[in-house]
Amino acid sequence: MFRRFAAALCALAVLGLHPTSAHEGHDHGDEPAPPAHVGPRAEAASQRFELVAIPRGSALVLYLDDFATNVPVAGADIDVETPEGFVEAKPQADGSYRIDAPWLAAGGHRDLAVTVKVGGVEETLTIDLDLPTAASPLAATAQTESFPLIAEIREHLGHQGLMGALGGGFLLGLATIMLLRTKRMLPALAVLALTLTVLIGGAAIAHEGHEPAAPEVRGAALVAPSTVFEQARRMPDGSIFVPKSTQHLLTLRTNVTTEASHRRSVELPGRVIADPNASGVVQSSVGGRLSAPPGGFPNLGARVRKGDVLATVTPPVQAVDASDMRQTQGDLDQQIAIVGRRVARYEKLAPSGAVAQTALDDARAELTGLKDRRSALDTIRRQPEDLIAPVDGVVAERAATAGQMANPGTMVFRVVDPDRLYVEALSFEVLEPDAMAGARLPDGRTLTLAYRGAGLADRAQAVPVQFAITAGGEGVRLGQFVTVLAPTGATANGLALPRASVIRSDGGAVVYEHVSAERFEPRPVKVEPLDAERVLVASGLPPGRRIVTQGAELLDQVR
């Protein structure tokens, strides 16, 4: 009895270790093995396309992207040569393609040929897919019939993991006690120690790293997990594994670096100012009290037209001035009365010829002038001054309040045309005249600038240079600080990358290279400013590499 039981325990040790150590990765030569937390997959690439094939249960999912840009290829005709013949892949809503592949259950090594047709281009890609090999039905039956206890313990261990291992150890302890009663203590202790080591060690290895459960073997069929969850992860060597599905969600884009000659630029501090020909200041020429027009004061940002009344100013009248004005009014009223009586008398004598007609006309003219002076004096006391908009634009600044006293020369409104703005920068170098430049806002937006001129007088040992904003000026405000990148006329050879490709860290600048379909590696580089949207790689990166140009910030957050 002891010999039969010992043989069963030794068989359990051998069979229990096998599924734990199998399929811990696949050797593909120089290609890095897929991480342990993902399922089997295969990839292929050409100068035009990049393909990744991933088994999903009884289906094979294909991800087809443009090799250079990593953009998903949509609307492609894909035919896959499988063990069951040619099968046409069906496009899915997430941008992938899928075929039914019941032959995946048999496992083993599969060589597949994938023909891609899109945009008049046809290419054939070959992939090598390695799957876990299914157990033989005869072997499974032999194990069950020869060692029913082993089969029961292995099945229990497969479902319960570590708890199953401890439970099996408890049962074997009871069997050992029975053996001790037969006075065979030493062999029994050896068998017990070996069995507990196999069970507990196997369960610990199976659960190391919290890897997904391996597919169960039932007869000759390979049953894949019902759900597969693969996440991006930073590997121990610093590279980042990102599944194709996650790349599509993050919208990762790449570009192949090429060496070329570029015009050098310098970074200059600048700020946004108004175009002097499309802006104006509204001021009062005389001091007075501000009053709102019939429609009220215009709000900030309100669009106005040239000639619109923005406010009125009523000049104050001092006590001395009022006394002088009343005296002047009295003198004018007296003169008007005297001249009026003279005109009336001349009108009676003129028909008889006693008074010349010219004398009557002079008297009438004098009376009209006196009345005009009297009327103008009244108007001066009552008529306010209208403050009008000098140009078409929007109200950029407002310092108007009803009842406020406005001093002469004080700004009440500033009207600016938002479509015609300037950028003024300070340069310590001679810039290339009449050249297009660019500017970068703090939020990352860029402006297109056109050279307008440079001053002849230095300002803080620098030359003021003005540029006109020709594009990208939506939402720009007066006084906003920008970084101007202006060409100097010199050229430099190197690799140009978008600024979004460069990640700033404590160790310097880093870019991410797309080394394989689902793997990215960081590359430290040294960069120099090139223009508002690009930088020039001075060292650290050779040409012909696929560099992430969009989504690098998201990729850098993967841990």
C-alpha angles and dihedrals in degrees: 000000000000093000093052092049093048091050090053092052092050091050089050090053093052096043094042093056096049102071091044096059098036123101098008087149140325126257111229100168113247094357114100113252116249115260117270092244094064132070129244116301141160133208139194134181141193134178089276109028142035119204133193122185120197125179114231110185107292093349135075116222118206125199113197119188137167107265098221101040103024090230113152111252109233128193096024124152106229124186119185122201103218133172086267095051135264115341125187115228117231120220117241133210093252093059096261130113127231139197131184109251113177088162089074089081091070091062124198131106118327128190111202131184116209119195115200123196120182135139094001092305122116124188135165120218124191122210132188112216119192116197131181110270115244119236119256114256091225092052092048091049093047091051092050095047097042098042111023090165091054092049091051094048093046092049090049091047092050092056102038103032115195095005089055090053092052091047091051090050090053092052091048089050090058090051090050091054088055090053091049090061088061088059094246096124102148099052090043094053091048092051092047093050092048093049096047090048092052096046100043094037092049092050092048093051091047091054097041111125091005092266120183116271114270119245113274120244114224113172108306097332124097108218112202121207114274093236130029121201117188121177135186113262139179109238126222091255091058097256120124124231111209119176116228091245090057091046089057091050093049092044093228112189130186140190134199112244118235129184116238143149115272134183112250120237136192128219115238131183112240145158136210117261134174124266104251090218093053103041138062145180122233112217137164118247093204130031116258149126117294120234130181120247119241092276095046130245112317115251125239110280093021114140115237135183128229109274096024114141107241099175142342130233121209110201113228119237116221122217093251092048091049091053092050091047092051090050091049090048090052092051091049093049090051093049091046090054094049095047091045092058090047092053090050092051093047090051089059095046099040097075091057092048094244089122124037118244091235090061090054092050092049091051092051092049091050091051092051092051092051091051091050092052090050092050093047090053091055091047093053090057095048109028115090124208118256117225107210133189111259096202141013114269144083131303104261098173133018130188100167126125126167110261094015117140111237118208120214111269094016117132113246099168137009116206118196133176103231092203092061112054133147135213119216118200136177116233130192092187134060109261129210106262122232091014128135114250137180140221133206123215123214090253092057099259119134133221129207112226135194122206113249104170149297131245126248094215119073121236114203089342090305134101116243111230125189128208131183118230106237101170140010096032096128110132095006114146132209113264093020113147118235138174111241120208108198127177119246097197095251123114134216134191120229149094117305118211132176114259088240089067094064119083115198115218139159090270094051134261121347133186128188122236121207098226098169139359095282104014132085128186128199117239120195110222141174114231137188128198114267106167140323094293105026142052130204118237106226097182144345101060130073122209123265097048126130106238126187109249099172128037097020091132091055091045091053090058093063112112 
